[in-house]
Amino acid sequence: MKNEKTKNENEASGVKKQAEMKAEEGTEAKTEAKTEAKTEAEKEKTETKPFEVDRRSVYKCVQCGTCRSVCPVFEAVGWESANTRGRMLIIKSLLEGRVPSEDVLPSLATCTTCGICAAKCPAGANPPEVVEEARSELVRLGITTEGQEKLRSTITGTGNSFGESRDRLHWLPEAERSKLPEKSDYVYFVGCFDSYRYPEFAKKTFEVLQHFGVTLLPDEHCCASPLLRTGFKPDAEKIMEHNLEQIRKVGAHTLITGCAGCYTTLKNNYPGNLRVISLPEFLAEHLGDLKLKHLDLKVTYHDPCHLGRHNGVYDAPREVIEAICELKEMKNIRENSRCCGGGGGVRIGYPDISLELARKRLEDVPEGVDYIVTSCPLCVRNLRDGGGDIEVIDIIELVAMALE
C-alpha cells in the first residue's frame, strides 16, 4: 500500500512537473512572441520605408534658378537652402539615399508654400506639393520641430489651432443659435481665425449669409489645413472626417468660407463632391441682392496665396471692391502677388521670417489708399503685424461698411 501510495505521489508529482513545464513553455512562447512583436515594431519604426515623395515633380526641376528671383523667403534670409532650387536639391538627395535628419528642417520648414515658384517654373514642377510631401515623410520618420509638435497637440486636443474653448459659436447670441436651420444645403464654414481671433468677421459674414438660408455646423473643428501643411496627414484625416460627419448631419452640399486656408483645404483636400465657394465668390454672385452703397474710399487689394495662385480666384474680390469704391492695385498682383508670410507653418516656426515677408509685401502698397483689403484672416493678421501705417481689413468689413 505504501509503495502504491508512493507511486501515486510520484505520478502526481510527475504530472505536476509536466504541467509546470508546459506552462513554462507556454509562458516562454508568449514572451518570445511578445519580444518578437516588439522587435518587429521597433524594426518597423527604425527600419521604416525609405524617404519617398513624387519623383516626377522633383526630377522636373532642372536647377535653372528661375525660382530664386521670386522666392520671398530667399529674398528675406539669403540662404541657398531656403530657396526653391535648394529645397528641391535637398529633397532629391533624400530620395537618392541621404539619411533624413534634423539638419534639413530649416530648409523645408521655412517654405510658406505660397506657390509663386510653381507659377514661374518653366519646367512645370510643383515645389509646394513636393515640400508638403517631404514634410509628411519627415513627420513619419519622427523628424519634427517643436513648433510643429505644439501645433499638432493643440489642434488634436482642442479642435482648433489656438487651444481655445471648443465653443466656436461664442460670437453668436444664444437666441440666434436656436433659430439656426437644422438642415440646409448651404453651410458657412467659419474657421479657427474668424471664430477665435476675428469674431467680428464671423458675425458680419453670417449677417449677410443668413438671408440666403445658410446655416452653421453644430460642432465645427479646424479645417485641418495647418496639419496638412506641416506634414501631419493622419491627424488631419481624423479632423476632416469629424467635419464631414457634421456636414452630413446638416445635409449640406455647399460650403462657404471666408478663410483662404480653409477654402483651399475644403476644396482640394477633402474627399467627396462638396461644392466649396470662397466668400468673395459668393458675394460677387449676389451683388445684385446686397444693395451696396458707393463709398468715397480708395483701397488696394492683397491676393492671398491660397485663394489666388492655388485656386485662381482673382476676379471675384475685385468685382466686390469695385462695386463699393475705387481700387488701386498693388505693385505685384494676381499670380505675381507677394506672399504675406503667414502660411505653411512659417508664422509659428519662424516668426521673424514671417514678419519680414509681411513688411516686404507692405512695400507694394500704392500711395493714397485708405485701406488694404484682403480675403484671408491670416493675411489680415500677418500684414497688421508687419507694422504698416495703413489699416488692413477683411473684405467682409468693407462690405459691412457699404451695407450700413
C-alpha positions as CSV (number, residue, x, y, z in Angstrom):
1,M,0.0,0.0,0.0
2,K,2.8,2.3,0.9
3,N,4.6,1.6,-2.3
4,E,1.4,2.2,-4.2
5,K,0.9,5.5,-2.4
6,T,4.5,6.5,-3.2
7,K,3.9,5.5,-6.8
8,N,0.8,7.6,-7.0
9,E,2.5,10.5,-5.4
10,N,5.4,10.2,-7.8
11,E,3.0,10.1,-10.8
12,A,1.1,13.1,-9.4
13,S,4.4,14.9,-9.0
14,G,5.4,14.0,-12.5
15,V,2.1,15.2,-13.9
16,K,2.5,18.4,-11.9
17,K,6.1,18.9,-13.2
18,Q,4.9,18.2,-16.8
19,A,2.1,20.8,-16.4
20,E,4.6,23.3,-14.9
21,M,7.0,22.6,-17.8
22,K,4.2,23.1,-20.3
23,A,3.1,26.3,-18.6
24,E,6.7,27.4,-18.5
25,E,7.0,26.6,-22.2
26,G,3.7,28.5,-22.9
27,T,5.0,31.5,-20.9
28,E,8.3,31.4,-22.8
29,A,6.5,31.1,-26.1
30,K,4.3,34.1,-25.2
31,T,7.3,36.0,-24.0
32,E,9.1,35.2,-27.2
33,A,6.1,36.2,-29.3
34,K,5.8,39.5,-27.4
35,T,9.6,40.1,-27.8
36,E,9.3,39.2,-31.5
37,A,6.3,41.5,-31.9
38,K,8.2,44.3,-30.0
39,T,11.3,43.7,-32.1
40,E,9.2,43.8,-35.3
41,A,7.6,47.0,-34.1
42,E,10.9,48.6,-33.2
43,K,12.3,47.3,-36.5
44,E,9.4,48.9,-38.4
45,K,10.0,52.1,-36.5
46,T,13.7,52.3,-37.1
47,E,14.0,50.5,-40.4
48,T,10.8,52.0,-41.9
49,K,10.2,52.7,-45.6
50,P,12.7,54.9,-47.2
51,F,12.0,58.6,-47.8
52,E,9.6,58.9,-50.7
53,V,7.8,61.7,-52.5
54,D,6.5,62.3,-56.0
55,R,9.7,61.8,-58.0
56,R,8.3,63.2,-61.2
57,S,8.0,66.7,-59.9
58,V,11.4,66.5,-58.2
59,Y,13.2,65.5,-61.4
60,K,11.3,68.1,-63.4
61,C,13.4,70.6,-61.6
62,V,16.4,71.4,-63.9
63,Q,18.1,73.7,-61.4
64,C,17.7,76.7,-63.7
65,G,17.3,79.1,-60.7
66,T,14.2,81.0,-62.0
67,C,12.6,80.5,-58.6
68,R,15.5,82.2,-56.8
69,S,14.4,85.5,-58.2
70,V,10.8,85.2,-56.9
71,C,11.1,83.2,-53.7
72,P,10.1,85.6,-50.9
73,V,11.9,83.6,-48.1
74,F,15.1,83.5,-50.1
75,E,14.9,87.3,-50.6
76,A,14.4,87.7,-46.8
77,V,17.2,85.3,-45.5
78,G,19.6,84.7,-48.4
79,W,20.3,81.1,-47.6
80,E,20.7,78.9,-50.7
81,S,18.8,76.1,-48.9
82,A,15.9,78.5,-48.3
83,N,15.0,79.0,-52.0
84,T,13.1,76.5,-54.1
85,R,16.1,75.2,-56.0
86,G,17.9,74.5,-52.8
87,R,14.9,72.7,-51.3
88,M,14.5,70.6,-54.4
89,L,18.2,69.6,-54.3
90,I,17.9,68.6,-50.6
91,I,14.7,66.5,-51.3
92,K,16.4,64.9,-54.3
93,S,19.4,63.9,-52.1
94,L,16.9,62.4,-49.6
95,L,15.4,60.4,-52.4
96,E,18.8,59.2,-53.5
97,G,19.8,57.8,-50.1
98,R,20.9,60.6,-47.9
99,V,19.7,59.8,-44.4
100,P,17.0,62.3,-43.3
101,S,17.9,64.2,-40.2
102,E,17.1,67.4,-38.3
103,D,19.6,69.4,-40.3
104,V,17.1,69.5,-43.3
105,L,14.3,71.1,-41.2
106,P,15.3,74.8,-41.5
107,S,15.2,74.4,-45.3
108,L,11.8,72.6,-45.6
109,A,10.1,74.3,-42.6
110,T,10.7,77.8,-43.9
111,C,8.7,77.4,-47.1
112,T,5.4,79.2,-46.9
113,T,4.1,77.1,-49.8
114,C,3.0,80.3,-51.5
115,G,3.3,78.7,-54.9
116,I,5.0,81.6,-56.8
117,C,7.8,79.2,-57.7
118,A,5.3,76.8,-59.3
119,A,3.7,79.7,-61.2
120,K,7.1,80.7,-62.6
121,C,8.8,77.3,-63.1
122,P,9.5,76.8,-66.9
123,A,9.7,73.0,-66.4
124,G,6.3,72.7,-64.8
125,A,7.5,71.4,-61.4
126,N,5.2,71.9,-58.3
127,P,7.6,72.5,-55.4
128,P,4.9,73.4,-52.8
129,E,3.4,70.0,-53.3
130,V,6.8,68.3,-53.0
131,V,7.7,70.3,-49.9
132,E,4.4,69.2,-48.2
133,E,5.0,65.6,-49.1
134,A,8.6,65.9,-47.8
135,R,7.3,67.3,-44.5
136,S,4.9,64.4,-44.2
137,E,7.8,62.0,-44.8
138,L,9.9,63.7,-42.1
139,V,7.0,63.5,-39.6
140,R,6.6,59.8,-40.4
141,L,10.3,59.3,-39.6
142,G,9.9,61.3,-36.4
143,I,11.8,64.4,-37.5
144,T,9.8,67.5,-36.5
145,T,10.2,70.9,-34.9
146,E,9.0,71.9,-31.5
147,G,6.6,74.3,-33.2
148,Q,5.1,71.6,-35.4
149,E,4.5,69.3,-32.4
150,K,2.9,72.1,-30.4
151,L,0.6,72.9,-33.2
152,R,-0.4,69.3,-33.7
153,S,-1.1,68.7,-30.0
154,T,-3.1,71.9,-29.8
155,I,-5.4,71.1,-32.8
156,T,-5.9,67.4,-31.9
157,G,-6.5,68.3,-28.3
158,T,-8.9,71.2,-28.7
159,G,-10.2,71.1,-32.3
160,N,-8.7,74.5,-33.1
161,S,-5.3,76.0,-33.8
162,F,-5.4,78.3,-30.8
163,G,-6.2,75.9,-28.0
164,E,-9.4,77.8,-27.2
165,S,-12.7,76.5,-25.9
166,R,-14.5,74.2,-28.3
167,D,-17.5,76.6,-28.4
168,R,-16.8,78.1,-31.7
169,L,-20.1,80.0,-31.9
170,H,-19.5,82.2,-28.9
171,W,-19.9,85.2,-31.2
172,L,-23.5,84.2,-32.0
173,P,-26.1,85.1,-29.3
174,E,-28.0,82.1,-27.9
175,A,-31.3,83.4,-29.2
176,E,-29.9,83.4,-32.8
177,R,-28.4,79.9,-32.3
178,S,-31.7,78.4,-31.5
179,K,-33.1,79.7,-34.8
180,L,-30.4,78.1,-37.0
181,P,-31.8,75.7,-39.6
182,E,-31.0,72.1,-38.6
183,K,-30.9,71.2,-42.3
184,S,-29.6,73.3,-45.2
185,D,-27.9,72.8,-48.5
186,Y,-25.6,75.7,-47.6
187,V,-23.1,75.9,-44.6
188,Y,-20.9,78.7,-43.5
189,F,-17.6,77.2,-42.5
190,V,-16.2,79.7,-40.1
191,G,-12.7,78.6,-39.5
192,C,-10.4,79.0,-36.5
193,F,-9.3,82.6,-37.1
194,D,-12.7,84.1,-37.5
195,S,-14.1,82.0,-34.6
196,Y,-11.4,83.0,-32.1
197,R,-9.4,85.9,-33.3
198,Y,-11.8,87.9,-35.5
199,P,-15.3,87.0,-34.3
200,E,-16.5,90.3,-35.7
201,F,-15.6,89.0,-39.2
202,A,-17.7,85.9,-38.5
203,K,-20.6,87.9,-37.2
204,K,-20.6,90.3,-40.2
205,T,-20.3,87.4,-42.6
206,F,-23.2,85.4,-41.1
207,E,-25.4,88.6,-41.0
208,V,-25.1,88.6,-44.8
209,L,-25.3,84.8,-45.4
210,Q,-28.2,84.0,-43.2
211,H,-30.5,85.9,-45.6
212,F,-29.7,83.1,-48.1
213,G,-30.7,80.2,-45.8
214,V,-27.1,79.4,-44.8
215,T,-26.6,77.6,-41.5
216,L,-23.6,76.7,-39.3
217,L,-22.1,73.3,-38.4
218,P,-23.1,72.0,-34.9
219,D,-19.5,71.1,-33.9
220,E,-17.1,72.5,-36.5
221,H,-13.4,71.8,-35.9
222,C,-10.3,73.2,-37.6
223,C,-10.4,72.5,-41.3
224,A,-7.0,70.6,-40.9
225,S,-5.0,73.0,-43.1
226,P,-2.3,73.6,-40.5
227,L,-1.8,69.9,-40.0
228,L,-1.7,69.1,-43.7
229,R,0.7,72.0,-44.5
230,T,3.1,70.9,-41.7
231,G,3.1,67.2,-42.5
232,F,0.6,65.6,-40.0
233,K,-1.6,63.8,-42.6
234,P,-3.1,61.0,-40.3
235,D,-4.1,63.6,-37.7
236,A,-5.5,65.8,-40.5
237,E,-7.6,62.9,-41.9
238,K,-9.3,62.3,-38.5
239,I,-10.2,66.0,-38.2
240,M,-11.5,66.1,-41.7
241,E,-13.7,63.0,-41.0
242,H,-15.2,64.7,-38.0
243,N,-16.1,67.8,-40.1
244,L,-17.5,65.6,-42.9
245,E,-19.8,63.9,-40.3
246,Q,-21.0,67.4,-39.2
247,I,-21.7,68.3,-42.8
248,R,-23.6,65.1,-43.3
249,K,-25.7,65.8,-40.2
250,V,-26.8,69.2,-41.7
251,G,-27.3,67.6,-45.2
252,A,-25.2,70.3,-46.9
253,H,-23.6,70.1,-50.3
254,T,-22.2,73.6,-50.5
255,L,-19.7,75.2,-48.1
256,I,-18.9,78.9,-48.0
257,T,-15.9,80.2,-46.2
258,G,-14.1,83.5,-45.7
259,C,-10.7,81.9,-44.9
260,A,-8.4,81.3,-47.8
261,G,-6.7,78.4,-46.0
262,C,-10.0,76.7,-45.2
263,Y,-11.1,77.3,-48.8
264,T,-8.1,75.5,-50.4
265,T,-8.3,72.7,-47.9
266,L,-12.0,72.1,-48.2
267,K,-11.9,72.4,-51.9
268,N,-8.7,70.4,-52.7
269,N,-8.1,68.0,-49.8
270,Y,-11.5,66.9,-48.5
271,P,-12.9,63.8,-50.2
272,G,-16.3,63.7,-51.8
273,N,-18.2,66.0,-54.1
274,L,-18.6,69.1,-51.9
275,R,-19.0,72.4,-53.6
276,V,-16.8,74.9,-51.9
277,I,-17.2,78.7,-52.5
278,S,-15.0,81.4,-51.2
279,L,-16.8,84.4,-49.6
280,P,-15.7,86.8,-52.3
281,E,-17.1,84.4,-55.0
282,F,-20.4,84.2,-53.1
283,L,-20.6,88.0,-52.7
284,A,-19.8,88.6,-56.3
285,E,-22.5,86.2,-57.4
286,H,-25.1,88.0,-55.2
287,L,-24.0,91.6,-55.8
288,G,-27.5,92.4,-57.1
289,D,-29.1,91.2,-53.9
290,L,-26.8,93.1,-51.5
291,K,-27.8,96.7,-52.2
292,L,-24.4,98.1,-51.5
293,K,-23.9,101.9,-51.4
294,H,-20.9,103.5,-53.0
295,L,-18.2,104.7,-50.6
296,D,-15.8,107.6,-51.1
297,L,-12.8,105.5,-50.5
298,K,-9.6,104.3,-52.3
299,V,-8.4,100.8,-51.4
300,T,-5.8,98.3,-52.6
301,Y,-6.2,94.5,-52.6
302,H,-3.8,91.8,-51.4
303,D,-4.2,88.4,-53.2
304,P,-4.0,85.6,-50.6
305,C,-1.8,82.8,-52.0
306,H,-4.4,80.0,-51.2
307,L,-7.1,82.0,-52.9
308,G,-5.2,83.3,-55.8
309,R,-2.2,81.2,-57.0
310,H,-3.6,78.0,-55.6
311,N,-7.1,78.4,-56.9
312,G,-7.2,81.2,-59.4
313,V,-9.7,83.4,-57.6
314,Y,-8.7,86.8,-58.7
315,D,-11.7,88.5,-60.3
316,A,-14.4,87.9,-57.6
317,P,-12.9,90.0,-54.8
318,R,-12.1,92.8,-57.3
319,E,-15.7,92.8,-58.5
320,V,-16.9,93.2,-55.0
321,I,-14.5,96.0,-54.2
322,E,-15.2,97.9,-57.4
323,A,-18.9,97.7,-56.7
324,I,-18.2,99.7,-53.5
325,C,-15.2,102.0,-54.1
326,E,-12.1,102.8,-56.1
327,L,-9.5,100.1,-56.3
328,K,-5.8,101.0,-56.7
329,E,-3.7,97.9,-57.4
330,M,-0.5,97.0,-55.6
331,K,2.8,96.7,-57.4
332,N,2.7,92.9,-57.6
333,I,-0.8,91.3,-58.1
334,R,-2.7,88.2,-59.1
335,E,-0.2,85.3,-59.9
336,N,2.7,87.7,-59.2
337,S,1.4,88.7,-55.8
338,R,3.9,88.6,-52.9
339,C,3.2,86.2,-50.0
340,C,2.3,87.9,-46.7
341,G,4.5,85.4,-44.9
342,G,1.7,83.8,-42.8
343,G,1.4,80.4,-44.4
344,G,3.0,77.0,-44.4
345,G,3.6,77.0,-40.7
346,V,6.3,79.7,-41.0
347,R,4.4,82.2,-38.8
348,I,4.6,79.7,-35.9
349,G,8.0,78.2,-36.6
350,Y,9.9,81.2,-37.9
351,P,8.1,84.4,-36.8
352,D,11.0,86.7,-37.7
353,I,11.0,85.5,-41.3
354,S,7.2,85.7,-41.4
355,L,7.2,89.3,-40.3
356,E,10.0,90.2,-42.8
357,L,7.8,88.9,-45.6
358,A,4.9,90.9,-44.3
359,R,7.0,94.1,-44.3
360,K,8.2,93.4,-47.8
361,R,4.6,93.0,-49.0
362,L,3.6,96.3,-47.4
363,E,6.2,98.0,-49.6
364,D,4.0,97.2,-52.6
365,V,1.1,99.3,-51.3
366,P,0.3,102.3,-53.5
367,E,0.2,105.8,-52.1
368,G,-3.1,107.5,-51.3
369,V,-5.2,104.5,-50.3
370,D,-7.4,104.3,-47.2
371,Y,-7.3,100.6,-46.6
372,I,-5.5,97.4,-47.6
373,V,-8.3,94.8,-48.3
374,T,-7.7,91.1,-48.4
375,S,-9.8,87.9,-48.2
376,C,-7.9,85.9,-45.6
377,P,-7.9,86.4,-41.8
378,L,-4.3,85.0,-41.6
379,C,-3.2,87.6,-44.2
380,V,-5.0,90.3,-42.2
381,R,-3.2,89.2,-39.0
382,N,0.3,89.0,-40.6
383,L,0.0,92.2,-42.6
384,R,-1.2,94.0,-39.5
385,D,1.7,92.7,-37.5
386,G,4.0,93.9,-40.3
387,G,3.6,97.4,-38.9
388,G,2.4,99.5,-41.8
389,D,0.6,102.8,-41.5
390,I,-2.4,101.8,-43.5
391,E,-5.2,99.7,-41.8
392,V,-5.6,96.2,-43.1
393,I,-9.2,94.9,-43.3
394,D,-11.1,91.9,-44.5
395,I,-13.3,92.2,-47.5
396,I,-16.4,91.5,-45.3
397,E,-15.6,94.6,-43.3
398,L,-15.7,96.7,-46.5
399,V,-19.0,95.1,-47.4
400,A,-20.4,95.8,-44.0
401,M,-19.4,99.5,-44.4
402,A,-21.3,99.6,-47.7
403,L,-24.4,98.0,-46.1
404,E,-24.7,100.4,-43.3
